């Protein structure tokens, strides 16, 4: 007797239609009916998943670069490359070009306790599951909640100025604009703290040193700080924008199409141009 073949779940049958090289990075998978009993599979390539898949290669490159070009011992280079890779992992989620999208800012930072539970971290790190009657997951939201609120408050005004997939997705310029925004927020906080008599000098120096390392005209551009904490931001941005471009090209959509909600800068520019055209039109009509 032959065993009856088990019917594959619907999601498994849909995933089988996605190319093998795109399956690990596919998200928002859905089946779209196009009539006559036919359908097509639509999916979104996750920039975050692709950057995370590249993180081991990034770690090896940084490790070898620190050892051979920055005269760092193998052990020290290994530790520093692990720190830089962690920062690369972080920036691909929390400091990515999609910060120009106000509707998604409630996701930044992601709900840490929910992700730890989803990925079953507690199954191989017992401390994260339970210590006696103490459950860590039940209290993580007390830390991540305020962080999510503060981070969103920083970037919501920024997102309203720019169009999604606009200039913030451009190589180099997008990173510089986000860094300049953080510098401006830093100076605002610094001014408020100086008024109340609090001046954390070492924090100000560290933030200033890190921000300045992003720019080619800076004195510390290309140094070890740049390699560890600025280079990962550039790499993460490059792959994020590249994936968005390739995905829009394959789907036949514009990279920054008319369906994207325009930012305040574009709206102000259009208002000025339309106003000037109206003035010229009325002037010509008056002359006639």
N, C-alpha and C positions, 0 to 999 in steps of 0.2 A: 504494500500500500504506500502510495506517495503521500507525503505530508502536504497539506494545503498551504500554499504560499500566503504568508501574512501580508495583508494590505498595508502599504506604507502610509504613514500619517500624511496629511495634506501638506504640512510645512516641509516635510522631507522631500516630497515630490516636487514642490516648488523650488527648493534649493538645488535639486539636481539639474535644473535648467540654467543655473548660473554657472559661468565658466569657473573651472577649478581654481584658477589663480586668484579669483575675486571672492570666493566663498568665505575665507577667513576675515575679510574686511567688509563684507556686506552687512547693511543694516536697513531698517525701514523697508523690509521686503514685502511686496504686495502683488497680487494677481489682478490684472486689469483686463476686462472683457472687451474685445474689439469687434464683436459681432460674428455671426455665422459659426458659432461654437468655437471660435478661436480666442485666444488670449495671449497676452504678453506679460513677462515678469519685469517689474520695475524694482530697482533697489538703489540704495545710496551707499557709496563707498565712504567708510568712516575714516576721516583724516587721523583721528586719535588712534585707532587700531593700527593704522599703517605706521605712524610714528613710533608706537610702542613695539611693533615688530622689528623696526630698525634699531631700537635701542641697544641690543647686544653688539651690532656692528659699530655703532657710534662709540660704545664703551671701549672697544678694541682700538679704534682709531685714536681716541683721546689718550689712551694708555700709552700707545707707541709714540705719539707726538710729544707727550710730556717727557718721556724717557730720552728720546733721541734729539729733540730740538730745544728742550728746556732744561737739560742736564739734571733730571730728577731720577732718583733711584727707582728701581722696578717696584719695590714695595710701596713707596710714597706715591708713585705714579698710579699704581693700582687703586689706592685709597682715593686719590683725587679724581680719577676717572669714574669711580663709583659715585662720588658726590656729584660730579658733572652730569652723569647719566640720570641720576635721580632728578636733577634740575631740568634736564631735557624731558623727562617723563612728566614733570609737573607743568612745565610751560606749554606742552602740547595740549593740555587740558584747560589750564586756567589763564594762560597769557597768549591765546591763539587769536588769529585775525577775526574770528566770529564774535569778538567783543563788540563789533559794529552792528550787532543784531539785537535790538532792545528786547524783542519777544522771547529770547532764549537766555537772558541774563539771570533769570531765576535759577538756572542750572549751575551757575558758577558761584562758589565752588560746589562740586557735586556733593550729594548727601553721603558723607563719609561712612556713617554707621550702616546705611542701607547697602552701600557697595561692599563693605566688608562682609556683611551677612550674605549678600548675593554670591560673592566669590568664595564663600565658605572658608574664610581665612582662619576661623576659630578651629577648623578641623585639624590643621597642622601647626597652629600656634595656640596651645591651650590657654595661655594667659588672656587672650582676646575673647575667649568664650565665657569663662566663669572662674572666679576666685572665691571659693566658699559660696556664700549667698550673694555675692556682688557680681552683677552683670555689667560689663563695660559698655555694651551696645546701648543700654538704656540711658546712659549718661553722656554719650558722645555728642548728642544733639545740643547739649548745653554749651559745648565748645564750638561745634561747627555752625550752629544756628547764628550766633553773632557774627562769625566770620563771613558767612554767606551774605548777611545783611550789609555789612560794611563794604565787602567787595562789590556787591551789586550797586550800592550807592555811589561808589567811585566811578563805575563804568556806564551807568545809565545816562548821565549827561553826555558823555563822550559818544555813545552810540547814537544819540539823537542828532549829532552834528554830521554824521557820515552815512553814505548809502552802503547797504550791504553788498559785499563783493566789489566795492569801489576802490578808492585809493588805499584803504587799510589792507587790502589783499595784494598790493604791489610789493615786490621785493624791495628790501631796504627801507623804502619810504614808510611802509606800514609799521615796521618796527620802530623807526625813529619817532613817528607820531605818537605811538603808544607810550614810548619812553618819555617823550616831552610832556605828555599828559601826567604821568606819574611824577615828573619833576615839578610840574605846576602844583599838583596836589600836595607834594612834599613841602613846597615853600608856603602854601596856605596853612598847613598844619604847623609848620615851624613858626610862622608869624603869630598864630594863636598861642602857641606854647611860650613864645618869648614874652607875650603880653602878660601871661599868668605867672611868669618867672621860672619856667621849666625849660632847660636847654640841654637835652641829651647829646653832647658833643660827638661821642663816638658813633652814635646811630646816624647823625647827620653826615659825618665823614664817610661812613661805609656806603650809605645810599648815594651820595654824590660821586664817590669813586666808581661804584658799579654803573651808574647811569652814564657817566662820561666815557667809560670804556667802550660804549657802543659806537662812537662816532670816530671816523678816520682822522679828523683833525685834533683829536684828543691826545694828550701826552701819554696815556696808558693804553692806547689802542694797540692791539696785537700782543699784549702781555698775557701773563698766566690768568689774570682775572677775566680778560676777554675770552680766552679759550674755554674756561670752565663755566662762565655764567652768561656770556653774551653770544658766543658761537652757537650754543644749543637753541637759542631763540631764533637766530637766522635760519638754521637748518630746519627747525620745526615749521617755521613760516613758509619756507620754500616748498616743502613737501605738501603742506596744507593747500597752498595756492595751486600747486601743480595738479593735485588730485581734483580740486574743484574745476580747474580748467579742462582737464581731460574728460571728466564726467559730463560737463556741459557740452563739450564738443561731440561726444559719443551719443548723447541724447538729442542733439540737434537744437539745443536751447542756447540762448545768449548767455555769456558769462555774467554779465550784469544787465539783464534785460529790463524792459519797461515795467514788468510786473513787480520789480523790487521797489520798495518804498524809499523815496528820495530823502536824503538828510537835509538838515537846515541850511548847510552851505550851498547845496545845489538849488534849493528852493529860493534862497536869497539871490543867487546869481540869476536864476530865471526871472525872478521878479524885477531885478534891475534891467535885464536885457529887454524884457517885454515892455517895461515902462519907457525905456529909451526909444524903442521902436514906435511906441504910441506917440511920444513927443515929436519924433521926426515925421511921422505920418501927418500929425495935425499941423506941423509947421509947413510942410509941403502943400497941404490943402489950403492953409491960410494965404500962402504966397500966390496960389492960383486964383 
